[in-house]
Amino acid sequence: MTYTVNCVKLGKEAEGLKALPYPGDLGARIYKNVSQEAWNMWLSHQTMLINEYRLSPIEPKARSFLEEEMEKFFFEGGSEKPKEFVAPE
């Protein structure tokens, strides 16, 4: 039996995550409110942010930035793409 959530990002009932995707309270909120499909969307967005801003996820400032963007992406109307970003064709 699959776990379903009312996904805050997609606005519909969808398959939930199989495990907490992130530690702490934010991870618990995501697990309860975000679908696997929306999480996959975040992973793509996060990869774009890391590449465009040349972030190193092991650096505390970069992790803090990504956590803030994750909060925005799921719970505050979305995370913006960098102004210089050009989608690949």
N, C-alpha and C positions, 0 to 999 in steps of 0.2 A: 504494500500500500504506500502510495506517495504522500508526502506531506504537502499540503497546499496552503497558500497565504493569499490574502487580499493585497496584492502588490501596490505599494504607494507610487512606484515609478510608472507602472503600466496602467494603473487604474482598473485592474481586473483580477479575478481569481486565477492563480497560476501555480505551477509546481514550485515548492519552496526549496531552500538549500538543504543539503544533506548534513551539514555541520556548521558551527559558528565560523564565519568567514574572516573574522577579525577579533582580536581580544577586547575584553572590557565591555562597558555598557553600549558603546557604539556597535560592536559586533552582535550583541544580543538584540538590539533594536533592528539591525539589518536582518538577522535570522528570522525574526518574528514578522517583518513587514516587507521583505524584498524577495522577489522570485529569482529562480535560477537564471531565467532569461535576462532580467534586469541586471543581475550580478555580472553576467557575461558582457553586457553593455558597458558596465563600469570598468571591467578589466581592459576593454579596448580603449576606453577614454583615458584610463590611468596610464596605459602604455604610451598613448599619444602625449600626455602631459610630461611623462618622464623623458621621452625623446625630444620634444620641442623645447623644454626648459633645461635639458641636459642634467636631470636630477640623478643623484645617487641615493637609492632608497635606504642605504645604511647610515646616511647622515641624518641626525635628529631634526634639523630644519626641514629637510626634504620630506621626512616622514610626517612631520607636523603639518606641512603644506598639503600633502596628499590626504591626510585625515580630514582636514578642513574641506577640501574639495569633495571628498566622499560624502561628508555630511550635506554639503550643498547639492550634490548630484542626486541624492535620494530624498532628502527631507526639506530642501529650501528652494525648490524650483529649478535646479540644474546648475551644473558647473560649466563655466564658459570655456570655449576653446581659445588658445592664444591668438592674438590679433594677426600674427604673422603666419598662422597655420594655413596651409594649402592642402586640401585633401588629394590623395593620389588618384590618378585617373585610371 
